[in-house]
Amino acid sequence: MRIKVLHIAAYYSGSNVYSSMVSELWRKGLSQRVYAPVRYEGEVGRNNVEDVDINYDQILTKSDRLMFRKKIRKLSKRVAFLYDLSKVDVVHAHTLFSDGAVAYEIFKKFNTPYIIAVRNTDLNVFLKYMPHLRPLANSILQSASKVIFLNNEYKESFVRKMTLKQDFFNKLHVIPNGIDTFWHENKQEFKNIKTEKLNFLYVGDYSPNKNIPYLLAVLKHYASRSGQGDISVQLVGGGKARGKSGIDTGIAETIRKGFPKNMKVTELGKVKSLVKLQELYQKADFFCMLSKNETFGLVYAEAMSQGTPIIYTKGQGIGPYFKDFEVGFSVDLVCDRKEDVSEKLDRLVENYSLISKNASKASQRFDWRKITTEYLSAYEEITLKSKMS
């Protein structure tokens, strides 16, 4: 049975996580097409997969952010026009609201089963700030064949926030994201540390959610402790939240306050080369990103593949998969003091080689070659049930 899947992914151009997944599914022989609505011409063709039919539909407008239901009606009509939905076995909606609402409209008209993923934007934007959409969310969820979460913490948080029928819970599944095959084919088993100079690395955008000023404040406190060696902090990335200085205004303010003589902060800008990024991960002693909210965070797993222990936010991103000091440690943004984080860093340094080895080994669970097998099984199960009903 050759299953035909239609992906609906409004954020396809914004992250290579989708293209990595789609590419691996293609290698496994899945018949699939991708609908990727975009707003700007520059998004067309981004994260393209040569052998997969990806429709970058430049149809979104600024007003769509304010008129959600109108946007969904527009996208639903567009999908029905572009595709013969009678030949689609499963729709895979990659978010609950922006994609799931379209999948729900298709289901109502064509009875096409669908699977949805719940992400950070769904939990911390739509559900938090748009309570009027909760009834729609319930309808989308009840009609979905399966609901995917990227970690168990997000699943539990979601269950607490929603009022769900008891028979719904068997639809909930936790499946992580994967990282590009490059990282698994070029992984580093472990490394040691030289305590006279500690190297910290951050990779990501400069949005307020990434919490970079707090991260720098924590490391500044660690560097200020008597007897601490030199500390190097490298920031890779950037983004829209940038001031006249060229960096995020919050970061600029933090840097203007200065750092101890033994602490140096360097901006490296965006790094697109995987080889260059691999070199940075390998040279870093620690990868650190203390986001306020994080669905998964591919960069954590990339760093782990190079034997680099990670410092992450408790309950966010990749964190719920691990116990403290298994592959790094978590920071509780509410309870932990800067001194607490410094003490955790001391413990991480003391057990560095073992944790480095654990991190490299644990990165193997984030392999798209394994993860896509779970999705293929899900597609097959949904299709079989649909044909039997």
C-alpha positions in Angstrom: 0.0 0.0 0.0 1.6 3.3 -1.2 0.3 6.0 1.0 -0.2 9.5 -0.3 0.5 12.3 2.3 -0.2 16.0 1.9 1.8 18.2 4.3 0.4 21.5 5.3 3.2 23.6 6.8 2.8 27.4 7.1 6.2 27.7 8.7 8.0 25.5 6.2 10.3 28.3 4.9 11.3 29.3 8.4 12.9 26.1 9.6 14.9 23.3 8.0 13.3 20.8 10.4 10.5 20.3 7.9 12.8 19.8 4.9 14.9 17.3 6.8 11.8 15.3 7.7 10.3 15.4 4.2 13.7 14.5 2.6 14.0 11.4 4.8 10.4 10.4 4.2 11.1 10.6 0.4 14.2 8.4 0.9 11.9 5.8 2.5 9.6 5.9 -0.6 6.7 7.9 0.8 4.5 9.6 -1.9 4.1 13.2 -0.5 3.4 16.8 -1.5 3.9 19.9 0.6 1.7 23.0 0.7 3.8 25.9 2.1 1.9 29.2 2.1 4.3 32.2 2.3 4.0 36.0 2.6 7.2 37.2 1.0 8.9 36.4 -2.3 12.1 35.7 -0.5 10.6 32.7 1.2 9.8 31.0 -2.1 12.2 28.0 -2.6 13.7 28.2 0.9 14.5 24.8 2.4 13.6 23.2 -0.9 13.9 19.4 -1.4 14.7 18.7 -5.0 12.7 15.4 -5.4 9.6 16.5 -3.5 6.7 18.6 -4.9 6.7 21.7 -2.6 4.2 24.4 -3.5 5.4 27.8 -2.1 2.2 29.6 -2.4 2.7 33.4 -2.0 -0.8 34.0 -0.7 -0.5 35.3 2.9 -0.9 39.0 3.8 -0.3 41.1 6.9 -4.0 41.2 7.6 -4.1 37.4 7.9 -2.6 37.8 11.4 -5.6 39.7 12.5 -8.3 37.8 10.7 -7.5 34.2 11.5 -10.7 32.5 10.4 -10.7 34.4 7.1 -7.1 33.2 6.5 -8.1 29.6 7.2 -11.1 29.8 4.8 -8.7 31.3 2.1 -6.1 28.6 2.6 -8.6 25.8 2.7 -10.1 26.9 -0.7 -6.6 27.2 -2.1 -5.6 23.6 -1.0 -8.9 22.2 -2.5 -8.1 24.0 -5.8 -4.5 22.9 -6.0 -4.8 19.3 -5.0 -7.1 16.4 -5.8 -8.0 15.6 -2.2 -9.8 12.4 -3.2 -6.3 11.0 -3.9 -4.8 12.1 -0.5 -4.8 9.4 2.2 -3.5 11.5 5.1 -3.0 15.2 5.7 -0.1 16.0 8.0 -0.7 19.5 9.7 2.5 20.7 11.3 0.9 23.0 13.8 -2.4 22.9 15.7 -3.8 26.2 14.7 -2.3 27.6 11.5 -2.1 24.2 9.8 -4.6 22.1 11.8 -7.5 24.4 11.1 -7.0 23.9 7.4 -6.7 20.2 7.8 -10.0 20.3 9.8 -11.8 22.1 7.0 -10.6 19.5 4.5 -11.7 16.8 6.8 -15.2 18.2 7.1 -15.6 18.5 3.3 -13.7 15.4 2.1 -13.4 13.2 5.2 -9.6 13.1 4.8 -8.0 11.9 8.0 -5.3 14.1 9.5 -2.5 14.2 12.0 -1.4 17.3 13.8 1.6 18.5 15.8 1.4 20.9 18.7 4.2 23.4 18.9 5.5 26.3 20.9 3.4 28.9 19.0 0.2 26.9 19.6 0.8 26.7 23.4 2.3 30.1 24.1 0.7 32.3 21.6 -2.6 31.0 20.3 -3.9 29.3 23.5 -2.4 32.0 25.8 -3.5 35.2 24.0 -6.5 34.0 21.8 -8.9 32.2 24.1 -11.7 32.8 21.6 -10.1 30.1 19.4 -10.2 27.4 22.1 -13.5 26.0 20.8 -11.9 25.7 17.4 -8.9 24.0 18.9 -11.1 21.4 20.6 -12.9 20.7 17.3 -9.6 20.2 15.5 -8.3 17.9 18.2 -11.4 15.8 18.5 -11.4 15.1 14.7 -7.7 14.5 14.4 -6.5 10.9 14.1 -3.3 11.5 16.1 -1.8 14.5 18.0 2.0 14.8 18.2 4.1 16.6 20.8 7.8 17.1 20.6 8.4 16.4 24.3 6.4 15.1 27.3 6.5 18.4 29.2 4.6 20.1 26.3 2.1 17.2 26.3 1.4 17.5 30.0 1.2 21.3 29.8 -1.3 21.0 27.0 -3.5 18.6 28.8 -3.6 20.9 31.8 -4.7 23.8 29.7 -7.4 22.1 27.7 -10.7 20.4 28.6 -10.6 17.1 26.7 -12.8 14.1 26.5 -11.4 10.9 28.1 -11.4 9.0 24.8 -9.1 11.6 23.3 -6.0 10.7 25.3 -5.1 7.6 23.3 -4.4 10.0 20.3 -1.6 11.7 22.1 2.0 10.7 21.2 5.4 12.1 21.9 7.8 12.0 18.9 10.9 14.3 18.9 12.4 16.2 16.0 15.5 14.9 14.3 18.7 16.6 13.2 20.3 16.6 9.8 22.0 13.3 8.9 25.2 15.3 8.6 25.5 15.4 12.4 25.1 11.7 12.9 27.6 10.9 10.1 30.2 13.3 11.5 29.6 13.0 15.3 32.3 13.2 17.9 32.3 10.6 20.6 33.5 12.7 23.5 36.1 15.4 24.5 37.9 16.6 27.5 38.1 20.1 29.0 40.8 22.6 29.9 39.6 24.5 32.9 42.0 27.4 32.5 39.7 28.7 29.7 36.1 27.7 29.3 34.3 28.2 25.9 30.6 28.8 25.8 28.6 28.8 22.6 25.1 30.1 21.7 23.4 29.5 18.3 20.0 31.0 17.5 18.1 34.2 16.8 18.2 37.3 19.0 14.5 37.5 19.8 13.5 38.3 23.4 12.2 34.7 23.8 15.8 33.5 23.5 16.7 35.3 26.8 20.3 36.2 25.8 20.7 39.1 28.2 19.9 36.7 31.1 22.3 34.1 29.8 25.1 36.6 29.6 24.3 37.8 33.1 24.5 34.3 34.4 27.9 33.7 32.7 29.1 37.1 34.0 28.3 36.0 37.5 30.2 32.8 37.0 33.2 34.7 35.5 33.3 37.1 38.5 33.7 34.4 41.1 37.2 34.5 42.6 39.6 32.0 41.1 37.6 31.4 38.0 39.7 31.1 34.7 39.1 32.9 31.4 35.7 32.6 29.8 34.9 33.0 26.1 31.3 33.4 24.9 30.5 33.2 21.2 27.1 34.3 19.9 26.1 32.8 16.5 22.9 34.0 14.8 20.9 37.2 14.7 17.3 38.1 13.8 14.7 40.8 13.4 14.9 42.1 17.0 18.0 44.3 16.3 18.8 47.8 17.4 21.0 50.5 15.7 24.0 48.8 17.1 23.3 45.8 14.9 22.4 43.5 17.7 19.3 43.1 19.9 18.8 46.1 22.1 18.6 43.9 25.2 21.9 42.3 24.3 23.5 45.7 23.4 22.5 47.0 26.9 24.0 44.0 28.6 27.3 44.3 26.6 27.5 48.1 27.3 27.6 47.3 31.0 30.8 45.5 30.5 32.1 42.1 31.7 34.9 41.0 34.0 38.4 41.1 32.5 38.5 37.3 32.2 35.3 37.2 30.1 35.1 37.9 26.4 31.9 38.0 24.4 32.1 37.7 20.6 29.4 38.0 17.9 30.0 35.8 14.9 26.8 36.5 12.9 24.9 33.9 11.0 26.8 30.7 10.1 25.1 28.7 7.3 27.9 26.2 6.6 27.3 22.9 8.6 31.1 22.3 8.5 31.8 25.7 10.1 29.1 25.1 12.6 30.4 21.7 13.5 33.8 23.3 14.1 32.3 25.8 16.5 30.4 23.0 18.4 33.6 21.0 18.7 35.6 23.9 20.0 33.0 24.8 22.5 33.0 23.3 26.0 29.4 24.0 26.6 26.4 24.9 24.4 24.0 27.2 26.2 20.5 28.5 25.3 18.1 29.5 28.1 14.9 30.2 26.0 11.8 31.3 27.9 9.8 28.9 25.6 11.2 26.3 23.2 9.4 23.6 21.3 12.4 21.5 20.7 15.6 23.3 19.8 17.6 21.4 17.1 20.8 23.2 18.1 20.9 21.3 21.4 20.9 18.0 19.6 23.5 19.3 17.1 25.8 20.3 19.9 25.3 17.0 21.7 26.3 15.1 18.5 29.8 16.8 18.8 30.2 15.7 22.4 29.3 19.2 23.8 27.3 19.2 27.0 24.2 21.5 26.9 22.8 24.1 29.3 19.0 24.5 28.8 15.8 25.8 30.3 14.0 23.4 32.7 10.8 22.0 31.0 11.5 23.4 27.6 12.9 22.1 24.3 15.0 19.0 24.5 15.3 19.2 28.3 12.4 16.9 29.3 14.2 14.0 27.6 17.0 14.1 30.1 17.8 14.2 33.8 20.2 16.9 35.1 23.8 16.0 34.5 23.0 13.3 32.1 23.9 15.4 29.0 24.2 18.8 30.7 21.9 20.6 33.1 18.8 22.6 33.2 18.2 26.1 34.6 14.9 26.9 36.3 14.3 30.5 35.2 11.9 31.1 38.1 13.7 29.4 41.0 17.4 29.2 40.2 19.7 32.0 41.4 22.8 32.9 39.5 24.8 31.2 42.3 22.8 28.0 41.7 23.8 28.0 38.1 27.4 28.6 38.9 27.4 25.6 41.3 25.9 23.5 38.6 28.6 24.6 36.2 31.3 23.6 38.7 29.7 20.1 38.9 29.5 19.8 35.1 33.2 20.7 34.8 34.1 18.1 37.4 32.3 15.3 35.5 32.9 16.7 32.0 34.3 13.7 30.1 31.5 11.4 31.2 28.7 13.9 30.4 30.4 14.7 27.0 30.3 11.0 26.1 26.6 10.7 27.3 25.7 13.7 25.2 27.2 12.2 22.0 25.5 8.9 22.6 22.1 10.4 23.4 22.1 12.5 20.2 21.4 9.3 18.3 17.8 9.3 19.4 17.2 12.4 17.3 17.9 10.7 14.0 15.4 11.3 11.3 16.1 7.9 9.9 14.6 6.4 13.0 12.0 9.0 13.7 10.4 8.9 10.2 9.8 5.2 10.7 7.4 6.2 13.5 5.6 8.6 11.2 5.3 6.0 8.4 3.7 3.6 10.9 1.3 6.3 12.0 0.3 7.1 8.3 -0.2 3.4 7.7 -2.4 2.9 10.8 -4.5 6.0 10.0 -5.0 5.0 6.3 -5.9 1.4 7.2 -8.6 2.6 9.7 -9.9 5.1 7.2 -10.3 2.5 4.5 -12.0 0.1 6.9 -14.5 2.6 8.2 
